Amino acid sequence: MANEDQFEGKTKDIGGKVKDEVGDATGNDKMKHDGQADQVEGKVQKAAGDSKEKLSDRDA
C-alpha cells in the first residue's frame, strides 16, 4: 500500500512531465525547467516514501 509521500511524489513527477512537455512544445523555457525541477522533487519525495515503507515493513 502506498504511503502519502509515495503518492504525492508520483503526482509531482507526473505533473512535472506534463509541464516539461508543454514548455517544450510551446518554447517556454521557464515552464520546461520548472517541470524538470518538479520531476526531480517528485522522485526524491517518492524515494523517501519508499524508504519509509521499507522501514515500516521491516519493523512489522
Number of C-alpha atoms within 10 A of each C-alpha: 5 11 12 12 20 22 15 17 23 20 17 21 24 17 17 24 19 17 23 23 17 16 18 16 11 10 11 14 14 13 19 22 16 16 25 20 18 22 24 16 17 24 20 17 21 24 16 15 20 16 14 15 17 12 11 10 9 8 7 6
